[in-house]
Amino acid sequence: MENLLPNNILQLSISEIIQLVQDIWDTIAISSEEVTINDSQKQ
């Protein structure tokens, strides 16, 4: 998964896309402390 341009992503298998999404989610979870949300977003 070196070159992740939109057209290349569409050529991945379903399992590869799921793994990519999991990797992205893990990255977001690790850096979630850097993200601030306001009160209306919390609701």
LUMLUMDREN-2810 file (N, C-alpha, C; in Angstrom, 1 decimal):
<atoms>
<atom><aa>M</aa><ch>A</ch><at>N</at><xx>0.8</xx><yy>-1.2</yy><zz>0.0</zz></atom>
<atom><aa>M</aa><ch>A</ch><at>CA</at><xx>0.0</xx><yy>0.0</yy><zz>0.0</zz></atom>
<atom><aa>M</aa><ch>A</ch><at>C</at><xx>0.9</xx><yy>1.3</yy><zz>0.0</zz></atom>
<atom><aa>E</aa><ch>A</ch><at>N</at><xx>1.7</xx><yy>1.3</yy><zz>-1.0</zz></atom>
<atom><aa>E</aa><ch>A</ch><at>CA</at><xx>2.7</xx><yy>2.4</yy><zz>-1.0</zz></atom>
<atom><aa>E</aa><ch>A</ch><at>C</at><xx>2.0</xx><yy>3.7</yy><zz>-1.6</zz></atom>
<atom><aa>N</aa><ch>A</ch><at>N</at><xx>1.4</xx><yy>3.6</yy><zz>-2.7</zz></atom>
<atom><aa>N</aa><ch>A</ch><at>CA</at><xx>0.9</xx><yy>4.8</yy><zz>-3.4</zz></atom>
<atom><aa>N</aa><ch>A</ch><at>C</at><xx>-0.6</xx><yy>4.8</yy><zz>-3.3</zz></atom>
<atom><aa>L</aa><ch>A</ch><at>N</at><xx>-1.1</xx><yy>5.6</yy><zz>-2.3</zz></atom>
<atom><aa>L</aa><ch>A</ch><at>CA</at><xx>-2.6</xx><yy>5.6</yy><zz>-2.0</zz></atom>
<atom><aa>L</aa><ch>A</ch><at>C</at><xx>-3.3</xx><yy>6.7</yy><zz>-2.6</zz></atom>
<atom><aa>L</aa><ch>A</ch><at>N</at><xx>-3.2</xx><yy>6.9</yy><zz>-3.9</zz></atom>
<atom><aa>L</aa><ch>A</ch><at>CA</at><xx>-4.0</xx><yy>7.8</yy><zz>-4.7</zz></atom>
<atom><aa>L</aa><ch>A</ch><at>C</at><xx>-5.4</xx><yy>7.2</yy><zz>-4.8</zz></atom>
<atom><aa>P</aa><ch>A</ch><at>N</at><xx>-6.5</xx><yy>8.1</yy><zz>-4.9</zz></atom>
<atom><aa>P</aa><ch>A</ch><at>CA</at><xx>-7.8</xx><yy>7.5</yy><zz>-5.0</zz></atom>
<atom><aa>P</aa><ch>A</ch><at>C</at><xx>-8.0</xx><yy>6.4</yy><zz>-6.0</zz></atom>
<atom><aa>N</aa><ch>A</ch><at>N</at><xx>-7.5</xx><yy>6.5</yy><zz>-7.2</zz></atom>
<atom><aa>N</aa><ch>A</ch><at>CA</at><xx>-7.6</xx><yy>5.5</yy><zz>-8.2</zz></atom>
<atom><aa>N</aa><ch>A</ch><at>C</at><xx>-7.0</xx><yy>4.2</yy><zz>-7.7</zz></atom>
<atom><aa>N</aa><ch>A</ch><at>N</at><xx>-5.8</xx><yy>4.3</yy><zz>-7.0</zz></atom>
<atom><aa>N</aa><ch>A</ch><at>CA</at><xx>-5.1</xx><yy>3.1</yy><zz>-6.6</zz></atom>
<atom><aa>N</aa><ch>A</ch><at>C</at><xx>-5.9</xx><yy>2.4</yy><zz>-5.4</zz></atom>
<atom><aa>I</aa><ch>A</ch><at>N</at><xx>-6.5</xx><yy>3.2</yy><zz>-4.6</zz></atom>
<atom><aa>I</aa><ch>A</ch><at>CA</at><xx>-7.3</xx><yy>2.6</yy><zz>-3.5</zz></atom>
<atom><aa>I</aa><ch>A</ch><at>C</at><xx>-8.5</xx><yy>1.8</yy><zz>-4.0</zz></atom>
<atom><aa>L</aa><ch>A</ch><at>N</at><xx>-9.1</xx><yy>2.2</yy><zz>-5.1</zz></atom>
<atom><aa>L</aa><ch>A</ch><at>CA</at><xx>-10.2</xx><yy>1.5</yy><zz>-5.7</zz></atom>
<atom><aa>L</aa><ch>A</ch><at>C</at><xx>-9.8</xx><yy>0.2</yy><zz>-6.3</zz></atom>
<atom><aa>Q</aa><ch>A</ch><at>N</at><xx>-8.5</xx><yy>0.0</yy><zz>-6.5</zz></atom>
<atom><aa>Q</aa><ch>A</ch><at>CA</at><xx>-8.0</xx><yy>-1.2</yy><zz>-7.1</zz></atom>
<atom><aa>Q</aa><ch>A</ch><at>C</at><xx>-7.6</xx><yy>-2.2</yy><zz>-6.0</zz></atom>
<atom><aa>L</aa><ch>A</ch><at>N</at><xx>-7.7</xx><yy>-1.8</yy><zz>-4.7</zz></atom>
<atom><aa>L</aa><ch>A</ch><at>CA</at><xx>-7.3</xx><yy>-2.7</yy><zz>-3.6</zz></atom>
<atom><aa>L</aa><ch>A</ch><at>C</at><xx>-8.5</xx><yy>-3.7</yy><zz>-3.4</zz></atom>
<atom><aa>S</aa><ch>A</ch><at>N</at><xx>-8.1</xx><yy>-4.9</yy><zz>-2.8</zz></atom>
<atom><aa>S</aa><ch>A</ch><at>CA</at><xx>-9.2</xx><yy>-5.8</yy><zz>-2.5</zz></atom>
<atom><aa>S</aa><ch>A</ch><at>C</at><xx>-9.9</xx><yy>-5.3</yy><zz>-1.3</zz></atom>
<atom><aa>I</aa><ch>A</ch><at>N</at><xx>-11.1</xx><yy>-5.9</yy><zz>-1.0</zz></atom>
<atom><aa>I</aa><ch>A</ch><at>CA</at><xx>-11.9</xx><yy>-5.5</yy><zz>0.1</zz></atom>
<atom><aa>I</aa><ch>A</ch><at>C</at><xx>-11.1</xx><yy>-5.6</yy><zz>1.4</zz></atom>
<atom><aa>S</aa><ch>A</ch><at>N</at><xx>-10.4</xx><yy>-6.7</yy><zz>1.6</zz></atom>
<atom><aa>S</aa><ch>A</ch><at>CA</at><xx>-9.6</xx><yy>-6.9</yy><zz>2.8</zz></atom>
<atom><aa>S</aa><ch>A</ch><at>C</at><xx>-8.5</xx><yy>-5.9</yy><zz>3.0</zz></atom>
<atom><aa>E</aa><ch>A</ch><at>N</at><xx>-7.9</xx><yy>-5.5</yy><zz>1.8</zz></atom>
<atom><aa>E</aa><ch>A</ch><at>CA</at><xx>-6.9</xx><yy>-4.4</yy><zz>1.9</zz></atom>
<atom><aa>E</aa><ch>A</ch><at>C</at><xx>-7.5</xx><yy>-3.1</yy><zz>2.3</zz></atom>
<atom><aa>I</aa><ch>A</ch><at>N</at><xx>-8.7</xx><yy>-2.8</yy><zz>1.7</zz></atom>
<atom><aa>I</aa><ch>A</ch><at>CA</at><xx>-9.3</xx><yy>-1.5</yy><zz>2.1</zz></atom>
<atom><aa>I</aa><ch>A</ch><at>C</at><xx>-9.7</xx><yy>-1.5</yy><zz>3.5</zz></atom>
<atom><aa>I</aa><ch>A</ch><at>N</at><xx>-10.2</xx><yy>-2.6</yy><zz>4.0</zz></atom>
<atom><aa>I</aa><ch>A</ch><at>CA</at><xx>-10.6</xx><yy>-2.7</yy><zz>5.4</zz></atom>
<atom><aa>I</aa><ch>A</ch><at>C</at><xx>-9.3</xx><yy>-2.5</yy><zz>6.3</zz></atom>
<atom><aa>Q</aa><ch>A</ch><at>N</at><xx>-8.2</xx><yy>-3.1</yy><zz>5.9</zz></atom>
<atom><aa>Q</aa><ch>A</ch><at>CA</at><xx>-7.0</xx><yy>-2.9</yy><zz>6.7</zz></atom>
<atom><aa>Q</aa><ch>A</ch><at>C</at><xx>-6.5</xx><yy>-1.4</yy><zz>6.6</zz></atom>
<atom><aa>L</aa><ch>A</ch><at>N</at><xx>-6.7</xx><yy>-0.8</yy><zz>5.5</zz></atom>
<atom><aa>L</aa><ch>A</ch><at>CA</at><xx>-6.3</xx><yy>0.6</yy><zz>5.4</zz></atom>
<atom><aa>L</aa><ch>A</ch><at>C</at><xx>-7.2</xx><yy>1.5</yy><zz>6.3</zz></atom>
<atom><aa>V</aa><ch>A</ch><at>N</at><xx>-8.5</xx><yy>1.2</yy><zz>6.3</zz></atom>
<atom><aa>V</aa><ch>A</ch><at>CA</at><xx>-9.4</xx><yy>2.0</yy><zz>7.2</zz></atom>
<atom><aa>V</aa><ch>A</ch><at>C</at><xx>-9.0</xx><yy>1.7</yy><zz>8.6</zz></atom>
<atom><aa>Q</aa><ch>A</ch><at>N</at><xx>-8.7</xx><yy>0.5</yy><zz>9.0</zz></atom>
<atom><aa>Q</aa><ch>A</ch><at>CA</at><xx>-8.3</xx><yy>0.2</yy><zz>10.4</zz></atom>
<atom><aa>Q</aa><ch>A</ch><at>C</at><xx>-7.0</xx><yy>1.0</yy><zz>10.7</zz></atom>
<atom><aa>D</aa><ch>A</ch><at>N</at><xx>-6.1</xx><yy>1.0</yy><zz>9.8</zz></atom>
<atom><aa>D</aa><ch>A</ch><at>CA</at><xx>-4.8</xx><yy>1.7</yy><zz>10.1</zz></atom>
<atom><aa>D</aa><ch>A</ch><at>C</at><xx>-5.0</xx><yy>3.2</yy><zz>10.2</zz></atom>
<atom><aa>I</aa><ch>A</ch><at>N</at><xx>-5.9</xx><yy>3.7</yy><zz>9.4</zz></atom>
<atom><aa>I</aa><ch>A</ch><at>CA</at><xx>-6.2</xx><yy>5.2</yy><zz>9.5</zz></atom>
<atom><aa>I</aa><ch>A</ch><at>C</at><xx>-6.9</xx><yy>5.4</yy><zz>10.8</zz></atom>
<atom><aa>W</aa><ch>A</ch><at>N</at><xx>-7.9</xx><yy>4.6</yy><zz>11.2</zz></atom>
<atom><aa>W</aa><ch>A</ch><at>CA</at><xx>-8.6</xx><yy>4.8</yy><zz>12.5</zz></atom>
<atom><aa>W</aa><ch>A</ch><at>C</at><xx>-7.6</xx><yy>4.7</yy><zz>13.7</zz></atom>
<atom><aa>D</aa><ch>A</ch><at>N</at><xx>-6.7</xx><yy>3.7</yy><zz>13.6</zz></atom>
<atom><aa>D</aa><ch>A</ch><at>CA</at><xx>-5.7</xx><yy>3.6</yy><zz>14.7</zz></atom>
<atom><aa>D</aa><ch>A</ch><at>C</at><xx>-4.9</xx><yy>4.9</yy><zz>14.8</zz></atom>
<atom><aa>T</aa><ch>A</ch><at>N</at><xx>-4.5</xx><yy>5.4</yy><zz>13.7</zz></atom>
<atom><aa>T</aa><ch>A</ch><at>CA</at><xx>-3.7</xx><yy>6.7</yy><zz>13.7</zz></atom>
<atom><aa>T</aa><ch>A</ch><at>C</at><xx>-4.5</xx><yy>7.8</yy><zz>14.3</zz></atom>
<atom><aa>I</aa><ch>A</ch><at>N</at><xx>-5.8</xx><yy>7.9</yy><zz>14.0</zz></atom>
<atom><aa>I</aa><ch>A</ch><at>CA</at><xx>-6.7</xx><yy>8.9</yy><zz>14.5</zz></atom>
<atom><aa>I</aa><ch>A</ch><at>C</at><xx>-6.8</xx><yy>8.7</yy><zz>16.0</zz></atom>
<atom><aa>A</aa><ch>A</ch><at>N</at><xx>-7.0</xx><yy>7.5</yy><zz>16.5</zz></atom>
<atom><aa>A</aa><ch>A</ch><at>CA</at><xx>-7.2</xx><yy>7.2</yy><zz>17.9</zz></atom>
<atom><aa>A</aa><ch>A</ch><at>C</at><xx>-5.9</xx><yy>7.6</yy><zz>18.7</zz></atom>
<atom><aa>I</aa><ch>A</ch><at>N</at><xx>-4.7</xx><yy>7.4</yy><zz>18.1</zz></atom>
<atom><aa>I</aa><ch>A</ch><at>CA</at><xx>-3.5</xx><yy>7.7</yy><zz>18.8</zz></atom>
<atom><aa>I</aa><ch>A</ch><at>C</at><xx>-3.4</xx><yy>9.2</yy><zz>19.0</zz></atom>
<atom><aa>S</aa><ch>A</ch><at>N</at><xx>-3.8</xx><yy>9.9</yy><zz>17.9</zz></atom>
<atom><aa>S</aa><ch>A</ch><at>CA</at><xx>-3.6</xx><yy>11.4</yy><zz>18.0</zz></atom>
<atom><aa>S</aa><ch>A</ch><at>C</at><xx>-4.9</xx><yy>12.1</yy><zz>18.4</zz></atom>
<atom><aa>S</aa><ch>A</ch><at>N</at><xx>-5.8</xx><yy>11.4</yy><zz>19.0</zz></atom>
<atom><aa>S</aa><ch>A</ch><at>CA</at><xx>-7.1</xx><yy>12.0</yy><zz>19.3</zz></atom>
<atom><aa>S</aa><ch>A</ch><at>C</at><xx>-7.0</xx><yy>13.0</yy><zz>20.4</zz></atom>
<atom><aa>E</aa><ch>A</ch><at>N</at><xx>-5.9</xx><yy>13.0</yy><zz>21.2</zz></atom>
<atom><aa>E</aa><ch>A</ch><at>CA</at><xx>-5.7</xx><yy>13.9</yy><zz>22.3</zz></atom>
<atom><aa>E</aa><ch>A</ch><at>C</at><xx>-5.4</xx><yy>15.3</yy><zz>21.7</zz></atom>
<atom><aa>E</aa><ch>A</ch><at>N</at><xx>-5.0</xx><yy>15.4</yy><zz>20.4</zz></atom>
<atom><aa>E</aa><ch>A</ch><at>CA</at><xx>-4.7</xx><yy>16.6</yy><zz>19.8</zz></atom>
<atom><aa>E</aa><ch>A</ch><at>C</at><xx>-6.0</xx><yy>17.3</yy><zz>19.2</zz></atom>
<atom><aa>V</aa><ch>A</ch><at>N</at><xx>-7.1</xx><yy>16.5</yy><zz>19.1</zz></atom>
<atom><aa>V</aa><ch>A</ch><at>CA</at><xx>-8.3</xx><yy>17.0</yy><zz>18.6</zz></atom>
<atom><aa>V</aa><ch>A</ch><at>C</at><xx>-9.2</xx><yy>17.6</yy><zz>19.7</zz></atom>
<atom><aa>T</aa><ch>A</ch><at>N</at><xx>-9.7</xx><yy>18.8</yy><zz>19.5</zz></atom>
<atom><aa>T</aa><ch>A</ch><at>CA</at><xx>-10.6</xx><yy>19.4</yy><zz>20.4</zz></atom>
<atom><aa>T</aa><ch>A</ch><at>C</at><xx>-11.9</xx><yy>19.5</yy><zz>19.8</zz></atom>
<atom><aa>I</aa><ch>A</ch><at>N</at><xx>-13.0</xx><yy>19.2</yy><zz>20.6</zz></atom>
<atom><aa>I</aa><ch>A</ch><at>CA</at><xx>-14.3</xx><yy>19.4</yy><zz>20.1</zz></atom>
<atom><aa>I</aa><ch>A</ch><at>C</at><xx>-15.1</xx><yy>20.3</yy><zz>21.0</zz></atom>
<atom><aa>N</aa><ch>A</ch><at>N</at><xx>-16.0</xx><yy>21.1</yy><zz>20.5</zz></atom>
<atom><aa>N</aa><ch>A</ch><at>CA</at><xx>-16.8</xx><yy>22.0</yy><zz>21.3</zz></atom>
<atom><aa>N</aa><ch>A</ch><at>C</at><xx>-18.0</xx><yy>21.3</yy><zz>21.9</zz></atom>
<atom><aa>D</aa><ch>A</ch><at>N</at><xx>-18.7</xx><yy>22.0</yy><zz>22.8</zz></atom>
<atom><aa>D</aa><ch>A</ch><at>CA</at><xx>-19.9</xx><yy>21.3</yy><zz>23.5</zz></atom>
<atom><aa>D</aa><ch>A</ch><at>C</at><xx>-21.0</xx><yy>20.8</yy><zz>22.5</zz></atom>
<atom><aa>S</aa><ch>A</ch><at>N</at><xx>-21.3</xx><yy>21.6</yy><zz>21.5</zz></atom>
<atom><aa>S</aa><ch>A</ch><at>CA</at><xx>-22.3</xx><yy>21.2</yy><zz>20.5</zz></atom>
<atom><aa>S</aa><ch>A</ch><at>C</at><xx>-21.9</xx><yy>19.9</yy><zz>19.8</zz></atom>
<atom><aa>Q</aa><ch>A</ch><at>N</at><xx>-20.6</xx><yy>19.8</yy><zz>19.5</zz></atom>
<atom><aa>Q</aa><ch>A</ch><at>CA</at><xx>-20.1</xx><yy>18.5</yy><zz>18.8</zz></atom>
<atom><aa>Q</aa><ch>A</ch><at>C</at><xx>-20.2</xx><yy>17.3</yy><zz>19.8</zz></atom>
<atom><aa>K</aa><ch>A</ch><at>N</at><xx>-20.0</xx><yy>17.6</yy><zz>21.1</zz></atom>
<atom><aa>K</aa><ch>A</ch><at>CA</at><xx>-20.1</xx><yy>16.5</yy><zz>22.1</zz></atom>
<atom><aa>K</aa><ch>A</ch><at>C</at><xx>-21.5</xx><yy>16.0</yy><zz>22.2</zz></atom>
<atom><aa>Q</aa><ch>A</ch><at>N</at><xx>-22.5</xx><yy>16.8</yy><zz>22.0</zz></atom>
<atom><aa>Q</aa><ch>A</ch><at>CA</at><xx>-23.9</xx><yy>16.4</yy><zz>22.1</zz></atom>
<atom><aa>Q</aa><ch>A</ch><at>C</at><xx>-24.2</xx><yy>15.6</yy><zz>20.9</zz></atom>
</atoms>
